[in-house]
Amino acid sequence: MKEGKNLSMYPKVKHILITQSAPQDENSPYKNIEKKFKVKIEYKNFIDIEGLSVSEFRKQNIHPLDFTAVILTSKHAVDNYFRLCKELRVELPPDMKYFCISNTTAQYLQKYIVIRKRKLFVGTKTAEDLIELVKKHTKDKYIFPCSDMARTELTKFMHENGYHIKEAIVYKTVYSDLSDIKGKHYDLITFFSPSAIESLFKNFPDFQQADTRIAVFGPTTCQAAKEKGLRVDIEAPQPNLPSMAMAIESYLQQCEK
């Protein structure tokens, strides 16, 4: 949560919009938030994902076996990279290094490889955290499977410092049609990517924040929100609030004081 906010100046939070699909887990922390604070939570994907075809990927003139390390920052990247490798009939060698943004991504990687037999390096939460790991492997040739809208400080750092890195677009981000929520008012809207913020303004060019609280996950999402002139009220992750749900709960607790 942003420090120093006078929370009493805002109406009570009663209606929250999560810009992702509804969780399938009955024990989801969002469901607990609904019960504990008596709020209504809606879910709406602001972006859709479309994997590139083999012919689209080939136009980038990228060959997976030309690299010695892979940087993976999302499940979408993992799924689409390995799908394309399979369709290209490329078998990644056992000595390939994998740099994962978080333990969650590393665990998901097990869907495709036996990670205990591979060279695996894991960050904590953001792509920027991987910089310290990358610094120890300066001679590797990195491929970064990503979307067509990728923005990370990691790749910027690597380009500026002479690392061999190539962004490989493996999926496209498509803005969702949000006409079904037109006219609805939300006291709090969460965003998990810069693309979701772009989708908001693509669908509603005249969007005015007014007293709607904005919650963001990650520094690039925060930056994108501010670039659009949005007031950011909740930021995650924080050292003591590693998830969006925890950040929202902390904010709501502060509102009740």
N, C-alpha and C positions, 0 to 999 in steps of 0.2 A: 504494500500500500504506500502511496505517496505520503510523505511526512508533511505535517503542517497544514493539512486541509481542514477547513471548518465544515465538518460534515453536517452540521445542523442547518446549513444554508440550502441543502438539497431535500427534496421530498423523500419519504421512506422508500426503500427498494422493495418493490412488490412483484415486478415482472422482469425476468432476466432472459436474454437471448444468448445461447451458446452457438457459435458459428461452426459447428461440427455436427456429425451424425449423433443421434441419441445413443447413449451407452447401452449395451446389452446386459451388462452385469446389474443384477438387482441390488447389489451392495455398492453401487456407484456412489462416490462421495457427493455427487450432485443431487442424488435422491435424498441423501441425508441432510443436505442443505435445505431442500424443499421442506422437509418435515420439521427441522429444527427452527427455521426462521419464518416458516409459513409464507414462502414465496412461490411464484409460479415460474418454472423454467421451460423454455421452448428451445428446440434444436433445429438448426437449418444450415446445411452445407452452403457456404458462400462460394466455394470453388469445386470444380470437378477435375478429375485426373484422366488424361488420355495417353496411353503408352504409345511411343513412336513405333512405326512399322520398321521392318528390317531395311526396306528401301529408303525410308526417311533417314534412318540412322547412318546408312552407308554414305549419304551425301555429305556427312561431316568428315569423311575420310579418316576415321578413327579406327584403330585396330587394337582390341583389348590386350593382345599378347605383346604389344610394344611397351607395356608398362610393367613395373615391378610392385606397385602398391595401388590400392583402391581406397578412396575416401567415401564413406557412406554416412549420410546424415538423416535418412528417413527410411521408413518401410517401403514407401513408393519407389525410392531409388534402388533399394535392394531387389524388390520384386521385378522391376522393369530391366535392371541391368542383367540379372541372371536369366530372365526370359529372353532377352536379346542375344546373350551369349549362347543359349541353347539353340535358338533359331539360326544363329550364325554357325552353329556346330563348333563353337570355341570351348575348349576345355581348359579352364584356368589351372596353372601349375600349382603343385603343393607348396612351393616356396613364395607364393604371392602373399604380400602383406595386406592386412585389412585394418584401416583406421576408422573406428566407429564413433559417432558423436556421443553415444551414451550406452549404458549397459543394456537398456531396452533394445536398442538397435543391434547390439552385439548378440543378444539372445535370439533375436529374430533371424539373424544370419544363419542360425543353426538349421533353418528350414532348407538351406541350400548346401551347406558344407559342414563337416565335422570340425568345429572350431578348436577343439583341444589338440588337433593335429596341425593347426595353421598358426601363422604369426599374426597375432591379434593385439591391437592397441586400442584402448578404450578411454574416451574422454568422460566428462561428467554430465554436461547438459547442452552447451552451445558449441558451434563449430569453432569459435575462438579458443575454446579450451584445448582443442587439438593442436594448437600452434606449438605448445611446449613439447608435445610428443613428436611432431614433425621436425622440430629443430634437431632432434637426435638422429634423424634419418635424412640427411641432406643430399645424399647421392641417389636416392630412389627416384624413379619416374612415376609420377602420380596421375591417375585418372580419377576424375571427380564426376560420377554419374549424378545428374541433377535435372531440374526442370528448366523450361525455357525462360523462367523468371528468377533464376537463382541469384541471390545477393548475399555474400558472406565476407566477413573480414578475413577469414582464413585464406581464401583464394587471392584476395587483394594482397595480403601479406606475402604469400608465396610468390606471386608475380613480381612484386616490388623487390624481393630479396633473392631473385635469381633461381628459384626452385623450378624444376621441370614439372609442370602441371598442365593438364588439359581438361577443360570442362567438356563433358560428354552429355549432351541433352538426350535423356532416355524417356522423358514424358513431358507432356504439355499441360499447363494449367489453364483451365477454361472457366470463365466467370459464369456462375449459376444465374438462372432467372429467378429474381427475388420478388416478382410481382405479387406473390401470394402473401407477402408481409407488408405490402405497401399500405400506409395509413395506420399501421400499428405503432403504439408507443411502448418503448422499453426503457425501464429505469437504468438498466445495465446491459451493455453489449460487450462480449468477449471476442478478441481476435487472436489468432494463433500464427498468422503469417502476413507479410506485406500484401500478398495476393488477395487475401480476404478483404483487406482495407480498400484495395483497388476495386474489387467487386462491388463494395458498398457504393462507391462514387460512380461507377459505371452504371449501376442500376438507378441510383438516386443522386444525380449530379448536384441537386440543390439541397442536399442533406445538411441540416443544421443541428448541432449537438445539443444546444440549450442545456437542460439539466440532466441529460442522459449521461450516466457514468460510462467511461470507456476503460476496459481492462485489456492488457496486452501481454503476450507471452514472448519473451526473447527481445534482445536489443534491436534487431533489425525491424521487428514489428513495431516496436516503440518508436523508432526513428521514422518509419513510414507514416505512422499515425500523426506525429508532430509535423511532418512535411505537408500533410493535408490540413493542418490547422486544428487538429483535434486536441482536446485537453485530456491528457492521460491521468486517470485517477487511481488505477491499480496496475502495478507492474509485477510480473512473475517471470522467471523464478527469482526468489530471494533466498539468502542463506538459510533462513528459518522457515521459508515458505516455498518449497521446491515445485509445487504444482499450482495450476490455476485454481483448482477447487479450494486448496488451502488458503490462497491469497484472497479469494472471494469471501470465504468464511471469516477470515481475520477482519476484512473490511466491514462485513455485516455486524460483527461483534462490536467494532468501534462505533458503528452507527447507533447501536443500542445504548451506548453509554450516555 
